[in-house]
Amino acid sequence: MAGKMAKILDKYLKERCLLKKEIPPGILADANKLCKLVLEGARFIDSSNPPVSLGAYTMAITVVERVVGHYPDKEDISHLVFGCRLIRLFAEQIEKSENAECLRTSALTVEFMSKFFSELHKLGEEVAYPHYD
């Protein structure tokens, strides 16, 4: 999911528009669920399962650290929270739309979330296929 979501966001950055049919079924829904858990873990929305939400948030902070190259500060975490809110809004709008969605948002936020999902994909690959030296 993460690798495909990064590609979707990269395409959006280039074209500023996405056709609903260009988004594989379930990809945006999974990204939306992950972002919901991250926001719950950050305590921006109520959680129905706090341990899972906290785990998602902790994992997200690890990924953000890889994106920014240092332990995330308040600004970095704000980018994550805003980006997760954007993904949730985007998912909601795509679900309601017939053809295209042309969100007006900060390219920096979309770029940050693209890097986030790309790093999440890399981390998942490293865990799934560890390299032993």
Secondary structure, DSSP 8 states (H G I E B T S, - for coil): -HHHHHHHHHHHHHHS-EEGGGS-TTHHHHHHHHHHHHHHHTTSS--SSHHHHHHHHHHHHHHHHHHHSSS--HHHHHHHHHHHHHHHHHHHHHHH-SSEE-----HHHHHHHHHHHHHHHHHHHHHHS----
